[in-house]
């Protein structure tokens, strides 16, 4: 079982738009991985189809939380219209919460926050996230390996 990253990101973006978001930004990992390329390509395509200006902020793959925080701080300072933020890198949504709060923004009220990787750290405040089902993916890969 492989995750269809493009399809689930499309669903996530549609969900944010349905919830009222007009200016959705993506904090993305660089395109050095297929996952990074897929997410950026999907976000840009979705933005074009929905006639929305893309707000893509790219970081090096594996950036530490301080880099994630610096990028979100710069994003919020540069574009006050952002009303939804999708964080692609694992741990980014939880890492940027202090920056969002310091900017005077409230999750769920004036900024929707979502993550491309689910985690128990996203429970407070509740953050929308994509469940990649890593246990299921690992199980199916192990079955393929042992079937060989």
C-alpha positions as CSV (number, residue, x, y, z in Angstrom):
1,X,0.0,0.0,0.0
2,X,1.5,3.3,-1.1
3,X,0.2,6.7,-0.1
4,X,-1.2,8.8,-2.9
5,X,0.4,12.0,-1.7
6,X,-1.1,14.1,-4.6
7,X,-4.6,12.9,-4.0
8,X,-4.5,13.4,-0.2
9,X,-3.0,16.9,-0.5
10,X,-5.7,17.8,-3.0
11,X,-8.3,16.7,-0.5
12,X,-6.6,18.6,2.3
13,X,-6.5,21.8,0.2
14,X,-10.1,21.3,-0.8
15,X,-11.0,20.9,2.9
16,X,-9.2,24.2,3.8
17,X,-11.0,26.0,1.0
18,X,-14.3,24.6,2.1
19,X,-13.6,25.8,5.6
20,X,-13.2,29.3,4.2
21,X,-9.5,29.7,3.5
22,X,-8.7,32.0,0.6
23,X,-5.0,32.4,0.9
24,X,-3.4,29.0,1.5
25,X,0.4,28.8,2.0
26,X,2.6,25.7,1.8
27,X,5.7,25.3,3.9
28,X,7.4,22.7,1.8
29,X,10.5,20.6,1.7
30,X,12.8,21.0,-1.3
31,X,12.3,18.9,-4.4
32,X,15.2,16.6,-3.8
33,X,12.8,13.8,-3.0
34,X,9.9,12.5,-4.9
35,X,7.6,13.4,-2.0
36,X,8.8,17.0,-2.0
37,X,8.3,17.3,-5.8
38,X,4.9,15.7,-5.7
39,X,3.6,18.0,-2.9
40,X,5.0,21.2,-4.6
41,X,3.6,20.2,-8.0
42,X,0.2,19.3,-6.5
43,X,0.0,22.5,-4.6
44,X,0.9,24.7,-7.5
45,X,-1.5,22.8,-9.8
46,X,-4.3,23.1,-7.3
47,X,-3.6,26.8,-6.9
48,X,-3.7,27.4,-10.6
49,X,-6.9,25.4,-11.1
50,X,-8.6,27.4,-8.3
51,X,-7.2,30.7,-9.5
52,X,-5.3,31.3,-6.2
53,X,-1.9,32.9,-5.9
54,X,0.5,30.3,-4.7
55,X,2.3,31.0,-1.5
56,X,5.1,28.4,-1.6
57,X,7.9,28.6,1.0
58,X,10.6,26.0,0.3
59,X,13.2,24.8,2.8
60,X,16.0,22.3,2.6
61,X,14.9,18.8,3.2
62,X,15.4,17.9,6.8
63,X,15.6,21.5,8.0
64,X,15.6,21.9,11.8
65,X,12.7,23.4,13.6
66,X,14.4,26.8,13.9
67,X,14.6,27.1,10.1
68,X,10.9,26.1,9.9
69,X,10.1,28.8,12.5
70,X,12.1,31.4,10.7
71,X,10.3,30.6,7.4
72,X,6.9,30.9,9.0
73,X,7.8,34.1,10.7
74,X,9.0,35.5,7.4
75,X,5.9,34.2,5.6
76,X,3.5,35.8,8.1
77,X,5.4,39.1,8.1
78,X,5.5,39.2,4.3
79,X,1.9,38.2,3.6
80,X,-0.7,39.1,6.2
81,X,-3.5,37.7,4.0
82,X,-2.4,34.1,4.7
83,X,-5.4,32.5,6.4
84,X,-4.3,28.8,6.1
85,X,-0.9,27.2,6.3
86,X,-0.1,23.6,5.2
87,X,3.2,22.3,6.7
88,X,4.7,19.5,4.7
89,X,7.8,18.6,6.8
90,X,7.3,16.1,9.6
91,X,7.1,18.1,12.9
92,X,6.7,21.5,11.2
93,X,3.1,22.2,12.3
94,X,3.9,21.7,16.0
95,X,7.3,23.5,15.7
96,X,5.7,26.7,14.2
97,X,2.9,27.0,16.8
98,X,4.9,29.4,19.0
99,X,5.7,31.6,16.0
100,X,2.0,31.7,15.0
101,X,1.0,32.6,18.5
102,X,3.7,35.3,18.8
103,X,2.3,36.8,15.5
104,X,-1.0,37.3,17.3
105,X,-2.7,34.6,15.2
106,X,-5.1,32.0,16.6
107,X,-5.3,28.6,15.1
108,X,-8.9,27.8,14.0
109,X,-10.0,31.4,14.2
110,X,-7.9,33.5,11.9
111,X,-5.4,30.9,10.7
112,X,-6.1,27.3,9.7
113,X,-3.1,25.0,10.3
114,X,-2.6,21.6,8.6
115,X,0.1,19.1,8.3
116,X,1.1,16.6,5.6
117,X,2.3,14.2,8.3
118,X,0.1,13.3,11.2
119,X,1.5,13.1,14.8
120,X,0.2,12.9,18.3
121,X,1.9,16.2,18.9
122,X,-0.9,17.8,16.8
123,X,-3.6,17.2,19.3
124,X,-3.4,20.5,21.2
125,X,-4.7,22.6,19.5
126,X,-6.2,20.1,17.1
127,X,-4.5,20.4,13.8
128,X,-5.8,18.9,10.6
129,X,-3.3,16.3,9.3
130,X,-2.9,13.7,6.6
131,X,-2.6,10.2,8.1
132,X,0.1,8.5,5.9
133,X,-0.6,5.2,7.7
134,X,3.1,4.3,8.0
135,X,2.3,1.0,9.9
136,X,0.1,-0.2,7.0
137,X,2.7,0.8,4.4
138,X,5.5,-1.0,6.3
139,X,3.3,-4.1,6.6
140,X,2.5,-4.2,2.9
141,X,6.2,-3.7,2.0
142,X,7.3,-6.5,4.4
143,X,4.7,-8.8,2.8
144,X,6.1,-8.1,-0.6
145,X,9.6,-8.7,0.6
146,X,8.7,-12.0,2.2
147,X,6.7,-13.1,-0.9
148,X,9.8,-12.8,-3.1
